[in-house]
């Protein structure tokens, strides 16, 4: 079943941007496997949701953020999930996981599987990989390297000021305190420290202090 889901999910990433391409999904799946095993999650449900969680990410990027990829992703996943040999409760849980995985989303993860997927997706946004993805995304949308605007949180997403550092300020530095599982928190503390040290050094070098 998971092989089938994996093949279907992959087809949604042919024209995806690098910051949210298929390799991001695979990293999230590996983190789900690691965290979910420790947390006692139902792995078939969790990994199915992990493979499908970002299938609508391209729709959000095309709309410059006007479309919620978590909401749209659940809609796109529904007919896929309906054909799987699962119970109704399992199918509902998979769609809930997808719908509630977004950091800026309006749905809170309620099941163990949804909590693990939320954490895994957020962990891939911090640490060394998270820093790299932040700058990769900034390049994809045409943002500059750094913006020294005083009110950085007042700048707009998908703009020239949507830099890697802006993403750190408005989102990434807050992720550690939003992690929901015990195992996820262990990983988040270490990744946060790496990311924080990088951005502190980045500002010092940018300003010519180091």
C-alpha positions in Angstrom: 0.0 0.0 0.0 2.7 2.5 0.9 4.6 1.8 -2.3 1.4 2.6 -4.2 0.9 5.9 -2.3 4.6 6.8 -2.8 4.3 6.4 -6.5 1.1 8.5 -6.7 2.5 11.2 -4.5 5.7 11.5 -6.5 3.8 12.5 -9.6 2.7 15.8 -7.9 6.3 17.0 -7.6 7.5 17.0 -11.2 7.5 20.8 -11.4 7.9 21.6 -7.7 10.3 24.2 -6.4 13.5 22.8 -4.8 12.7 24.0 -1.3 9.6 21.8 -1.3 10.5 19.1 -3.8 10.2 15.4 -3.4 13.4 15.2 -1.3 11.7 17.2 1.4 8.8 14.7 1.5 11.3 11.8 1.8 13.1 13.6 4.7 9.8 14.1 6.5 9.0 10.4 6.0 12.3 9.4 7.6 11.6 11.7 10.5 8.1 10.3 10.9 9.5 6.8 10.9 12.0 7.8 13.6 9.6 9.8 15.8 6.5 7.7 15.2 8.1 4.5 16.2 9.1 6.0 19.6 5.7 7.7 20.1 3.6 4.6 19.3 1.9 6.1 16.2 0.0 3.9 13.7 2.7 3.8 11.0 0.6 3.0 8.0 -1.6 6.0 8.6 1.4 8.2 9.5 3.5 7.3 6.5 0.6 7.5 4.1 -0.1 11.0 5.3 3.6 11.9 5.2 3.9 10.9 1.5 0.8 13.0 0.6 1.2 16.0 3.0 2.7 18.4 0.4 1.0 17.3 -2.8 -0.6 20.7 -3.1 2.4 22.8 -2.2 2.8 23.8 -5.9 -0.7 25.3 -5.8 0.3 27.5 -2.9 3.5 28.7 -4.5 1.7 29.4 -7.8 -0.8 31.6 -5.9 1.9 33.3 -3.9 0.5 32.0 -0.7 -3.2 32.7 -1.4 -4.0 28.9 -1.4 -3.4 26.9 1.7 -1.5 23.8 0.6 -2.6 21.8 3.7 -6.3 22.4 3.0 -5.9 21.8 -0.7 -3.7 18.8 -0.1 -6.4 17.1 1.9 -8.9 17.7 -0.9 -6.5 16.2 -3.5 -5.6 13.3 -1.2 -9.2 12.3 -0.4 -9.9 10.3 -3.6 -6.5 8.7 -3.3 -7.0 7.7 0.3 -10.6 6.5 -0.5 -9.1 3.6 -2.6 -6.8 2.3 0.1 -7.5 -0.8 2.1 -8.1 1.1 5.3 -11.0 1.7 7.7 -13.0 4.9 7.6 -11.4 6.1 10.8 -7.9 5.6 9.3 -8.8 7.5 6.2 -10.2 10.3 8.2 -7.1 10.4 10.3 -4.8 10.6 7.2 -6.8 13.6 5.9 -6.7 15.2 9.3 -2.9 14.8 9.4 -2.5 16.5 6.0 -5.0 19.3 6.9 -3.3 20.1 10.2 0.4 19.8 9.4 0.9 23.4 8.4 2.7 25.8 10.9 0.5 28.7 9.9 -2.6 26.6 9.4 -6.0 26.9 11.1 -6.3 23.2 12.2 -4.6 21.8 15.3 -3.2 18.3 15.2 -5.4 16.1 17.4 -4.2 12.5 16.9 -0.8 11.0 17.6 -0.1 10.6 13.9 -1.0 14.2 13.1 1.3 15.4 15.9 4.2 13.3 14.6 3.7 14.6 11.0 3.5 18.2 12.3 6.7 17.8 14.2 8.6 16.0 11.4 7.6 18.7 8.8 8.7 21.4 11.2 12.0 19.7 12.1 12.9 19.7 8.4 12.5 23.5 8.5 15.1 24.1 11.2 18.7 23.1 11.8 21.3 23.0 9.0 18.8 21.7 6.5 16.3 24.3 7.5 18.8 27.2 7.0 19.6 25.8 3.5 15.9 25.5 2.6 15.2 29.1 3.9 17.7 30.6 1.5 16.7 28.2 -1.3 13.1 29.4 -1.0 14.2 33.0 -0.9 16.1 32.5 -4.1 13.2 30.8 -5.7 10.9 33.9 -5.2 13.6 36.5 -6.1 14.3 37.8 -2.6 17.6 39.4 -1.8 20.2 37.9 0.5 19.3 40.1 3.5 17.0 43.1 4.2 18.0 45.4 7.0 14.5 46.9 7.3 13.8 47.6 11.0 10.3 46.1 11.1 11.2 42.8 9.4 8.0 41.1 10.7 6.0 43.8 8.9 7.4 42.8 5.5 5.4 40.7 3.1 5.8 37.0 2.2 6.7 36.2 -1.4 8.4 39.6 -1.8 12.0 40.8 -2.3 12.2 41.1 1.5 11.1 37.5 2.1 14.7 36.6 2.9 16.1 33.6 4.7 16.6 35.7 7.8 13.0 37.0 7.6 11.9 33.4 7.6 14.0 32.8 10.7 12.5 35.7 12.5 8.8 35.2 11.6 8.7 31.4 11.8 11.8 29.3 12.3 13.0 30.5 15.7 9.5 29.8 17.0 9.3 26.2 15.9 11.2 24.7 18.8 8.4 25.8 21.2 5.6 24.5 19.0 6.9 20.9 18.8 4.3 18.5 20.1 6.0 15.1 20.8 8.7 14.3 23.4 11.0 12.7 20.8 10.5 15.6 18.4 11.4 18.1 21.2 14.7 16.3 21.7 15.6 16.7 18.0 14.3 20.3 17.9 16.5 21.6 20.7 19.7 20.4 18.9 18.6 21.7 15.5 17.5 25.0 16.9 20.9 25.6 18.5 22.6 25.0 15.1 20.3 27.4 13.3 20.5 30.1 16.0 24.3 30.0 15.9 24.3 30.3 12.1 22.0 33.3 12.0 23.9 35.1 14.7 27.1 34.6 12.8 25.4 35.5 9.5 24.4 39.0 10.9 27.9 39.6 12.2 29.5 38.8 8.9 26.9 40.8 6.9 27.6 43.8 9.1 31.4 43.4 8.8 31.9 42.6 12.5 33.5 39.2 11.9 
